[in-house]
Amino acid sequence: MLGTRFGESTRRSISMRERGESATLPARNQDGDLVLSPVCHWQDDDIWEGIALYGGGARPGYSDFEDMRRIYAHAVGTSCAVVADAILEGAGSRRQGKCGARLGCHVCQMAEDKSLANMVECDGRYAYAAGLQRLNRFIRNTRFDWSRRHWVGRTIRGGWIKVQPDTYHPTMVRELVRYMLQLDYDEQCRAERVGERPKFELLPLDLLVAVDALQSLNGLARPFAAWADWRDIHQRGVRYDIPDLPQVAQTAVPTARFLHVGSEWDDTAEPAEWTGLRDPYLESLTADSACGPALQVTADGREVWALPTAQQFSVDAEAAFLISEFEVDRLLEIHDVGVGPGQVTAGYRWYAQYGCLTLSHSQRAEHDEIARRTAYKDRLGLTLDYDVGALRSRAASFEDLPASSQLAWRQAATPQQSLF
C-alpha cells in the first residue's frame, strides 16, 4: 500500500502511470510485489481532511497521526501541520521542483535544509539530529571549495584526460566517512545512556564494508582505512568533530588542463604488471587448484575475475559479519604496514576474493577498468592525499595539446576563471 499521488508533481504522475498504479487495481512492481495506491487521486485538502477524520476518531483508523503532525509542523517551526503545509506551498518550493519539508534527506543539497534546523531548535526530542544538520551545513559551505575536489579525470580522449574539479578529493571523502562514523558512535552512546535504540546509523556494517572496498578500488584511501577510522573512534578515543566553516562563495570552475595517458590506462605500466581485476600473487599460489579464482573474458578481450553478479551491487551480510568478528585485526595490520605503489586496490580485491561483494551484471568490466585507472593514478602519485597544485603544474594547457587531441577535447576549451 503506497501513499503516492498523481497530484504531487508532473514527474511523479508520469512515473506512476508508467508503473500502472491504481487506487482499485493492484499492479506488480519490479520486485513482483502487488502494489495498491489508494490515495493516488487525492489532493492536498483531501489528505488533511482524511487525517482529521481518521486521526480524530470520527472514522475508525489505525493511528492518531500525532507524530506525523508534530514532525511536519516542527519542520517549519510552527505548531500546526496544516499551517506548515500552507507555508511551504506559499513559498513556492514545490513549484520550483524542490522539496518542501525535508524529513530524512539529511545530506541533500537541492535546497537549504531549514526544516531540520527548525526541528532541532523547536523541540529537545530532536537533539539527536543536530550532528546531521552540522554535516549538511559542512557539505553546503564547502561545495564550491575546489581544493576539496578530485581533479583527475576518468575519461581518455585523444590520449589525454582532463584535469579539472569533479567529484570529491580523496581527503574530502575520507573526512566525510570519519564524520559519519563519529555521528554513528555519538548516537550509539546517546541511545545507550537513555536506554533506547539509536535513531539512525549512517554506516551500518554492510555499508562500511562497501565504502571501504570502493575507496580502495578508486584509490581514495589505503586498503581498510574505514576500519582504521572505526578503531580510532571506538577504541582509541579519537574524535572527528564536524567543523563549522564559513561558506565558500560560488566561483567559475577553474580552466581545464590535460594530462597525457595514452590510448589505454595500461600504456605506462610494465609489461609484466597486472593492473585490473587480477592478482598475479594469488593466482600463482592457487594455479591449477580448485580454490583459484575463476576467470572470464570481457567484450574487449580482457581476462578478469568472474566475480558473482546480480541485479545490483551488494555486500553479503554474513561475510561482512564474519569479517567484523574474525578478520579486523589482520586487516588493521595490513593497513598500518601500508601497500606499495600501484597496490592501493588490494583492499577491494581482498573483499572480492573472500566472496563479500556481488557486482551488477555490467560491473565486472567496469570495475576492471576502474582498477586499471586507479593503478595508473597510483603510479603517478595521484591517489590518496595528492597535491592539486602540483598536478596542475604538470598538466598541459588546451593550446599545448596536439591538434587531434584538441579536437577530442574541444568542448572543454571554453576559458573560465581559475582560482589557482
TITORLUM-25309 format. One line per field, with one value per residue (C-alpha): residue in one letter; x, y, z. Coordinates in steps of 0.001 Angstrom, whole numbers, plus 524288, in hexadecimal, padded with zeros to 5 digits. Layout:
<rs>
code [A	...]
east [X	...]
north [Y	...]
up [Z	...]
</rs>
This chain:
<rs>
code [M	L	G	T	R	F	G	E	S	T	R	R	S	I	S	M	R	E	R	G	E	S	A	T	L	P	A	R	N	Q	D	G	D	L	V	L	S	P	V	C	H	W	Q	D	D	D	I	W	E	G	I	A	L	Y	G	G	G	A	R	P	G	Y	S	D	F	E	D	M	R	R	I	Y	A	H	A	V	G	T	S	C	A	V	V	A	D	A	I	L	E	G	A	G	S	R	R	Q	G	K	C	G	A	R	L	G	C	H	V	C	Q	M	A	E	D	K	S	L	A	N	M	V	E	C	D	G	R	Y	A	Y	A	A	G	L	Q	R	L	N	R	F	I	R	N	T	R	F	D	W	S	R	R	H	W	V	G	R	T	I	R	G	G	W	I	K	V	Q	P	D	T	Y	H	P	T	M	V	R	E	L	V	R	Y	M	L	Q	L	D	Y	D	E	Q	C	R	A	E	R	V	G	E	R	P	K	F	E	L	L	P	L	D	L	L	V	A	V	D	A	L	Q	S	L	N	G	L	A	R	P	F	A	A	W	A	D	W	R	D	I	H	Q	R	G	V	R	Y	D	I	P	D	L	P	Q	V	A	Q	T	A	V	P	T	A	R	F	L	H	V	G	S	E	W	D	D	T	A	E	P	A	E	W	T	G	L	R	D	P	Y	L	E	S	L	T	A	D	S	A	C	G	P	A	L	Q	V	T	A	D	G	R	E	V	W	A	L	P	T	A	Q	Q	F	S	V	D	A	E	A	A	F	L	I	S	E	F	E	V	D	R	L	L	E	I	H	D	V	G	V	G	P	G	Q	V	T	A	G	Y	R	W	Y	A	Q	Y	G	C	L	T	L	S	H	S	Q	R	A	E	H	D	E	I	A	R	R	T	A	Y	K	D	R	L	G	L	T	L	D	Y	D	V	G	A	L	R	S	R	A	A	S	F	E	D	L	P	A	S	S	Q	L	A	W	R	Q	A	A	T	P	Q	Q	S	L	F]
east [80000	8063E	802E9	80762	7FE62	7FD47	7FBB2	808D9	8105D	8107B	81C3E	815E8	8096C	810C6	8185B	80BF7	804EE	81090	80FF7	8014A	7FE06	7EF9F	7E6BB	7DEA8	7E6B6	7F370	7FF45	80C17	8184F	825F3	827D6	81B52	813A1	80579	80431	7F802	7F79C	7EAAE	7EC7C	7F268	7E777	7E6C8	7EAC2	7F189	7E4A4	7DFB3	7EBBB	7EA05	7DB77	7DE40	7E849	7DE75	7D392	7DB7D	7E4F4	7DA57	7D1BE	7C6BB	7CA5B	7D0E6	7DF8D	7EC63	7F342	7F061	7FADF	80037	80E74	80C78	805DD	81069	81BCA	8157E	8124C	81FA5	82657	8218C	82239	81388	80A06	800A9	8035C	7F910	7FEF2	80C59	80741	80177	80E6C	815CA	80BE7	80C29	81AFB	819EB	82439	81C75	81A0C	828B4	82A4C	83090	82CB6	824AD	8263A	83230	83056	83BAA	84356	84DC7	858B3	8507F	85549	849F1	8454E	849FA	845C8	83E2B	8345A	83E24	8437B	8359C	8332D	83FBB	83CCC	82E39	82E8C	838F9	83492	83B9C	848AF	84E16	84D22	855C9	861AB	85A8D	85795	865EA	869CB	86020	86521	87359	87090	868DE	87345	87E77	87846	87EF2	88C29	8935E	89EBB	89575	8929D	898D3	89FBF	8A3B6	89A9B	894DA	8937B	89E77	89CB2	8A763	8B0F5	8AE80	8A5F0	8A042	8A5AD	89A82	891FB	88890	884A3	88A1C	898BF	89D34	8A00C	89242	88C28	89431	88FFD	8818F	882D2	88922	87E66	873E0	87AB4	87BC0	86D50	869BA	87233	86CB7	85ED5	861B1	86716	85B4A	851AC	858AA	85826	84964	8467A	84112	844E1	84D12	844F6	84DF2	859F1	86069	86A74	86557	86E7B	86B04	86C85	87957	87EAF	87967	87F96	88C89	88CC0	888F6	8928A	89D42	8986F	8986B	8A515	89E5E	8A43B	8ADE9	8A87B	8A01A	8A0A7	89261	895A8	8A127	8980D	88E4D	89972	89D84	88FDE	88B8A	89851	8A1E0	89904	89BFB	89148	88DFB	884F0	87ED2	8847D	87BC2	88209	87E20	8774D	88043	87AAF	87702	88113	88359	88902	897B4	89C82	89EF0	8ACB6	8B087	8B913	8BE7D	8BA89	8BB6B	8B0EB	8AEEE	8B14B	8BB65	8C40D	8CD8D	8CD76	8D83D	8D51C	8D4EE	8CC00	8BDB4	8B5C4	8A75B	89F2C	8AA84	8B491	8C0DD	8C52A	8B83F	8B6B3	8C496	8C235	8B53D	8B8AC	8B29B	8AB4D	89CC9	89E12	8A398	89B29	892E5	89584	88D01	88FD6	889B8	88436	89128	898DB	89E1E	89E8C	89906	8943F	886B2	88100	872CA	86896	85A5D	85151	8590D	86575	86439	86BED	86960	86476	869BD	8772F	87799	87400	87E86	88894	884C9	885CE	89239	899FB	89A6C	8A72E	8AE00	8A830	8ACFF	8BAA3	8BA7A	8B5BA	8C004	8CB2F	8C65D	8C738	8D0BD	8CE6F	8C3C6	8BDE6	8B3D1	8A90D	8AD83	8A2A2	8980A	89E12	89EAE	8900E	88D49	89551	88EBA	8813E	87CCE	878FC	86EAB	86F55	864E0	8658E	86CF7	87671	88061	88591	88301	88A47	89574	896CD	895DB	8A078	8A965	8A697	8A995	8B654	8BA45	8B753	8BE63	8CAA0	8CA82	8C7B4	8BA00	8B27E	8B06A	8B52A	8BB17	8BDA7	8B463	8BDEC	8C8CD	8BF8C	8BB99	8C9C2	8CD0F	8C108	8C07E	8B79E	8ADCB	8B62F	8C1B4	8BA26	8BC43	8B219	8AB44	8AA39	8A53A	89A7A	89714	8967A	890FA	88509	88E34	89557	88C43	89476	89015	8952E	89EE5	8A14E	8AF13]
north [80000	80CAB	81ADC	81FDE	829B3	82E4D	83C5C	83D18	840EE	83EE0	835F1	82DCA	82CBB	827EE	81DE1	818EC	81751	81011	806BC	80519	809AB	809B2	80C0E	7FFE0	7F667	7F0CA	7F176	7E9E2	7F1AF	7EE55	7E4E6	7DD9F	7E2D4	7E6FB	7F5AB	7FDB9	80CA5	80FC5	81E9B	82063	829A2	8317B	83FC4	84668	84A8C	83C8F	837D2	8417A	83EAF	8302D	83221	83A2A	83014	823D4	829B0	830C3	824BA	8289C	81CCA	81028	810AD	80A82	816FA	82426	82A04	83217	82EE9	83256	83F3B	842C0	83FDC	846E8	852D7	8538B	8527F	86051	864F2	865D1	85EA6	85AAF	85123	85743	864B9	85EEE	8594A	86675	86D37	863A7	86520	873EB	87403	86DC1	86385	858BA	860A7	86267	853AF	852F7	84CE3	853B4	84DBD	844F2	83922	82F94	83590	83A65	83C39	840F6	84DCB	850B8	85B55	860D4	85799	860B7	8568B	84E6F	85ACF	85E9E	8512F	85130	85EE3	85C78	85075	849A2	83C62	83F5A	8425C	83585	83B4E	8471B	83FE8	83C94	84AE9	84E5F	84488	84A6A	8581F	853D2	84E09	85A1D	863B3	85C8A	85834	86312	86108	85BAF	85704	84CD5	84766	83C3D	841F6	83563	8325F	8250A	82583	82421	82C15	82D90	82762	831A3	83327	83FCB	8461F	84DEE	84D6F	841FE	838E1	83A16	83975	82D17	834EE	83AB0	82D35	8282C	833F7	83168	822FE	826AB	8305B	82631	81C06	8260E	8298C	81B24	8192B	82527	820B9	81317	818FF	8220A	816F1	80E5E	81928	81AC1	80C57	80CB5	8085A	811B4	81ACB	8191F	81207	8182D	80D6C	8002D	7F4A7	7F1A2	7FFE3	800F7	7F571	7FB11	80859	80219	7F994	80482	80E25	80447	801A0	81029	8135C	81C5D	81602	80B97	7FDC6	7FC28	80A97	80A6C	80029	8087D	81423	80B79	80720	81533	818D0	80C8F	80815	8136B	81E94	826BE	83067	8352E	84090	847C4	85588	86160	867D3	87468	87296	87297	87B86	875B8	8789B	87430	8669C	867D7	8666C	85874	8537F	84636	83AAC	830F5	822C9	81BB7	813EB	80B28	80C51	80168	80808	80CD2	8002B	7F603	7EAB8	7E0E2	7E919	7E4F3	7F0F6	7ED32	7E30F	7D9A0	7D631	7CF47	7CBC6	7C556	7BEBE	7B945	7B336	7AD31	7A955	79C6B	79B36	79B72	7A75E	7B064	7BB92	7B87B	7C10D	7C650	7CDD7	7DB57	7E0C2	7E78C	7DAF5	7DD19	7D209	7D610	7CF4E	7C997	7CFE2	7CC93	7D5B4	7D94F	7E49C	7EE38	7EFC2	7EA47	7E58D	7D7FE	7DA3D	7CD60	7CF7E	7DD5B	7D86A	7CDD8	7D7F6	7E0DE	7D58D	7CEB3	7D6A5	7E4C2	7E39E	7DE0E	7E88D	7F31C	7ED48	7EDF7	7FC08	8002E	7FA1F	8003B	7FB9E	7FE58	8073A	80218	7F97B	802BE	7FA0A	7EE65	7F0E0	7EFAE	7E316	7DD84	7DF82	7DA16	7CDB8	7CAA5	7CADB	7D71E	7DEE1	7DC71	7E52E	7E957	7E261	7ED85	7F015	7E567	7ECDA	7FA16	7F6C4	7F0FB	7FDF5	805A1	7FD11	7FF75	80E11	80E56	806EE	8111C	81C42	81536	813C8	82289	82584	82A89	822A8	824FC	83273	83746	845DF	84CB1	857C7	84E44	846D5	85333	85725	84A49	84ACF	85168	85C66	85A3E	86251	8590E	84CD3	84683	84A65	83D2C	83DFD	84BF5	8471B	83C4E	84608	851ED	85288	854FA	8605C	86B43	874AE	87581	87CE9	874E6	87580	87042]
up [80000	7FB72	7FE4D	7F110	7EA47	7DC3C	7E0F1	7E7E0	7DB99	7CCF5	7CDF0	7D89E	7D089	7C48C	7CC74	7D30F	7C61A	7C063	7CC02	7CA66	7D828	7DB9B	7E737	7E469	7DC2F	7E1AC	7D8AE	7D907	7DC31	7D76D	7E2D4	7DF88	7EB29	7E9EC	7EC06	7EE87	7EF60	7F61E	7F700	7E97D	7E51B	7F1CD	7F27C	7FE07	8042E	80355	80AA6	815D0	816A7	81748	821F9	829B7	82833	82AC4	8349A	83C31	83E22	834DD	82C9B	8311E	82EAE	83293	83705	83D11	833F9	83F35	83C48	82E09	8314B	83B10	831E7	8267A	82EB8	8351C	827E9	8252D	83350	835A7	83E70	8338D	8288A	81FA4	82194	81EB6	811FB	80E3A	8112C	80894	7FD9B	7FEAF	7FE0A	7F0AA	7F3C0	7ED43	7E106	7DFCD	7DF2E	7EC93	7F96C	803E3	8114E	810E9	81986	818BF	80D6E	816AC	80C9B	80118	7FB3A	7F207	7FB53	8083C	81307	81BF7	82073	82824	82E68	83231	8381E	84012	8452A	84759	84FFC	8581A	85333	84664	84CD9	847A2	839D5	83C80	8374B	82ABA	828DD	82B03	820A1	81702	819E7	81866	80AF9	806E4	80B7F	804AF	7F7DF	7F013	7F67B	7EAA2	7F309	7F89F	7EB1B	7E38E	7D7AC	7D0B9	7C568	7C2A6	7B3D5	7A9D6	79D5E	79362	79CF5	7A7A5	7B3B4	7B8E0	7C530	7CB26	7D77C	7D70A	7E215	7EFE6	7F272	7F9AC	805FE	805C1	80425	80F97	8178A	814D7	81864	82545	82866	825A4	82E0C	838FF	837EA	83898	844A2	84B7E	848AB	84DD0	85A63	85BBA	85998	86373	86DC8	86C90	86A6F	85CA0	84F0B	846CE	83E5B	832A6	82DA0	821D3	81FA2	823FE	82222	81404	80FF9	8176E	80FAD	802EF	8059C	8094A	7FD1B	7F3C3	7F9DA	7F70C	7E936	7E605	7ED0A	7F6BD	802DB	806A6	807C7	813F9	8177C	81BCC	82614	82A9E	82C47	8338D	83CA2	83F18	8438E	84AC6	850E9	85138	8553F	84934	8458D	837EA	83AA9	82F40	82E2D	82C92	820BC	819D0	80CE6	80101	7F6A0	7E98B	7DEF8	7D10B	7CF86	7CD5F	7BF5F	7BB30	7B934	7B3BD	7B767	7AD8E	7AFD0	7A2CF	79C1A	7A80A	7B6A2	7B5C3	7ABA0	7B600	7BDE1	7BD88	7B428	7BF57	7C7FE	7C97B	7CCB6	7CBD5	7D2EA	7D35D	7DDB3	7D8EF	7E6C5	7EA49	7DD2A	7DD57	7EAB6	7E6A4	7D8AB	7D459	7E133	7E41B	7ECEF	7E286	7DD81	7D19C	7C5BC	7BAE8	7AE68	7ACF5	7A049	79D58	79F49	7ACF8	7B6E7	7C426	7D05F	7CE74	7DA9B	7DDE8	7D81F	7DAA6	7D739	7DF70	7E765	7F52B	800F3	80660	81440	819AD	813B7	81922	826A5	82649	8220A	82D4C	836F3	83275	8288C	82D03	834AF	828AE	81FEA	82931	828DF	81A01	81A87	82455	81C89	80FDA	801C7	7F6DA	7EB0F	7E233	7ECD2	7F285	7ECC6	7F509	7FEEA	7F494	7EF60	7FD2D	7FF3C	7F1B1	7F337	80039	7F9E0	800E7	7F4B8	7EA5A	7DE63	7D4EA	7C7D9	7C159	7CC6C	7C9BC	7BDF7	7C464	7D0E6	7C90D	7C1D7	7CE9C	7D49D	7C8E8	7C968	7D7F9	7D5D2	7CBBC	7D524	7E017	7D7BA	7D5D9	7E41C	7E123	7EB40	7F9C1	7FE20	7F15D	7EFB2	7E63A	7E358	7DFDE	7D6F1	7CF9B	7CDD6	7C71E	7BE5A	7B109	7AC9C	7A1BC	7986F	79A8C	796A3	78954	77F39	77FD0	78E9A	78DEA	78504	78EBC	79A16	792FF	79C03	7A791	7A134	7A5E4	7AE2B	7BC51	7C7F3	7CFC6	7DE57	7DD14]
</rs>
